[in-house]
Amino acid sequence: MRLLVLAGGFGTRLRSAVADIPKALAPVGDVPFLQLQIDHWLAQGIRKFAFLLHHQADQIIDFLRGQLDGQLKNCQVDWLVEMVPLDTGGALAFGVKQLDLSDDFLFVNADTWLGGGVVELIRARAPSLVVMRLADVSRYGQVFFDQNHLVQAFAEKESLASEGWINGGMGRLSVELFRNWDGKRFSLERDLYPLLVKENRLTAIPLATDFIDIGIPDDYQRFCDWVASGRQLPLCN
């Protein structure tokens, strides 16, 4: 199954720590974060990749070209550059159209480390979304689902810390969801998911595994420290 990697973001919150490169290439020791991600996806069986790019796309393309005879050898690798930012939903719709996809696909945020997810999503039906349980969901918002794992609602980010389930930034979707795309910017989180919830169609896939979003300096540094120490990433709590 093909993995579409959302790697076009501006990385505004991370600029104080990583100023001149896209956040997917933020250095972790002496290797880019994306290199660790690709190794991890390969270990889970992915061999078909499409990288969806915009901000500083040339740097990511140069990196990927350098990996074609290395870690990405014998893989199918595409990259697509949005001429204007299309947000998460628009980026996937653009990828579906440009790649002429006809089957379900997986997608993931390039700046979020998940200890698993690929196997679980391959076994699931589209549309499905990985969710993670955290002790503090205030930074991410919250996902509510029923005993059948059908998503019932999304809650916005809150100032007060509370425990709950969050959107893990990885899922499985059908190309049919993007057939009538009008070419405009739209969001998975704000536009597509609420429609799927109304139709009782979006399934939550709970994972108890490693999770970290390197999008802010503190968590990026924490990830770097874990790798430098040789410790495994902690389980999400």
Protein Blocks (a to p, Z undefined) as FASTA:
>chain_A
ZZdddfkbgolmmmmmmmmbcfklocehjacfklmmmmmmmmnopabdcdddfehklmmm
mmmmmmmmmmmgoiacdddddfbdebjmlmmmmmmmmnopabdcddddfkbccfbhjlmm
mmmccddddddddfblklnopadddfkopafbdcdddfbdcdddddehiacddfklmmmp
ghiacdfklmmmmmmmmnopaccdddddddddfkbfklmmmmmmmmmnopacdddZZ
